[in-house]
Amino acid sequence: MIRFLLDRLVQSVVVLALMSFVIYGLMGLMPGDPIDLMVSADPNLTPEDAARLKALYGLDRPLVERYGNWLSAALSGDLGYSRLQARPVLEVLWPAMGNTLALLGMALGFSLAIGLPLGIRAAVRPYSGFDYGVNLAAFAGISMPSFWLGLLLILGFAVGLEVLPAGGLPLDREAGIFEHLRHLVLPVATLTIASVGGHTRYMRGAMLEVLSQDYIRTARAKGAGPARVVLVHGLRNALVPVVTIVALDFGMLFSGALVTETLFAQPGMGKLIYDSIMGNDYNMALVALLFATVVTLFGNLLADLAHARLDPRVRWR
């Protein structure tokens, strides 16, 4: 296992190095740079001022040399400042990550708590009325655009019934946890409804395949009850492909949900990354995207460890 973890660590470092270069290169190839934006916003700056500022910040050097300077500073712990926020990158990143974790973490938890039991129940009674109903609801949830669903929830509960806020954060910074949860109800409901159908379908498909295996028929022939057959003999193997899907969702927790965060005015990672890219905020966009990459790699590692735990046939190499 130690060798496996070391191999994965080396692979992760290589992936991060490649991703950092690709992201930095794509950002550098975008038209304009922070100095050009500064010049266009201040008519008093002359072309000589722009050239001097570019030389000061190293923007007149080749892209590879600029990337090397950034990488050297990042490895020493200096991730730079956010141009748009005028604050250190990490100081801007942590609050946005906390908001995204609260939003998407709750949505993922509710989606799994609803979708997995529904998928198991539908697989136990295939092609029944319950199965058709679950499939219909799952397809409806998958097909609905999140922005359309969010607007419906806002019109129904915030505008029509006036029982919930339309989004955002409490105006009073000292508001209690209950008030913060009220502002999260509609965005969490939007993301939960949009994702629960997929988890239900994955769980149903995996469980149907497992329940058709020979060892399941053997367990039934030996007198095992329906609950034991499903929950003890079937569920463990059916979770193997589902764990991979959940691992990808785990990476999404830190990259944010741009449409939902924008619709409900949630200052999360998705909107932060989008605003940073559109505003040529190199340091902020690069660090945020790399952090999302790190979390995605960590989620994949957890999925591999879970596979070995669930399936005894998996061996560390």
Secondary structure, 3 states (H helix, E strand, C coil): CHHHHHHHHHHHHHHHHHHHHHHHHHHHHCCCCHHHHHHHHCCCCCHHHHHHHHHHHCCCCCHHHHHHHHHHHHHCCCCCEECCCCEEHHHHHHHHHHHHHHHHHHHHHHHHHHHHHHHHHHHHCCCCHHHHHHHHHHHHHHHCCHHHHHHHHHHHHHHHCCCCCCCCCCCCCCCCHHHHHHHHHHHHHHHHHHHHHHHHHHHHHHHHHHHCCHHHHHHHHCCCCHHHHHHHHHHHHHHHHHHHHHHHHHHHHHHCCHHHHHHCCCCCHHHHHHHHHHCCCHHHHHHHHHHHHHHHHHHHHHHHHHHHHHCCCCCCC
